[in-house]
Amino acid sequence: MARGAAEKREVKRGELDLADHERFVREGPQKRFIEPRLLYLIKKSPGYGYRLTEDIGKLPFPGPTPDSAAVYRTLRDLEKEGLVRSEWEHGEAGPSKRVYSLTPQGEARLEVWVAAFKERVKMLNGFIALCEKAR
């Protein structure tokens, strides 16, 4: 078995290794930026899917706002990974709602996203500086 694969299996659920961090730095808004937005919103205030779907579009990210199907699919994936947990909230009026809250693993994942974003900003600023020197 390859060394990398064995090391990857040793990473606990919800934790990230260097390869994950590097992947987050490389990937753009089209693919993965829905995850950090949801983690942030849930950390700020536990909520249910409909509200998260509305609030995600208010965050300053490039690209189109994710549709509700993508939000719900990502919420299920985050829960399977142990990054969020949900509980049914039964109100007096209206249907029951699944309310999502962040786990310690989810908080750690959000911190990795923030570090990756900082690295991306640093890389982009370096490129901007190169372009400005070339004038």
Number of C-alpha atoms within 10 A of each C-alpha: 5 6 7 9 9 10 10 14 9 9 11 10 12 18 16 15 13 10 11 16 17 12 12 21 20 11 11 12 11 12 9 13 17 18 17 17 21 25 26 18 18 21 18 11 13 18 19 20 18 13 12 21 19 14 14 20 14 10 11 8 13 10 10 9 18 15 12 15 11 13 21 16 11 16 24 15 14 20 18 13 15 17 23 26 19 17 11 11 12 11 9 7 6 7 9 11 16 16 17 24 21 26 18 13 18 25 18 16 21 21 15 21 21 15 15 19 16 13 16 15 13 12 13 12 12 12 12 12 11 11 10 9 8 7 5
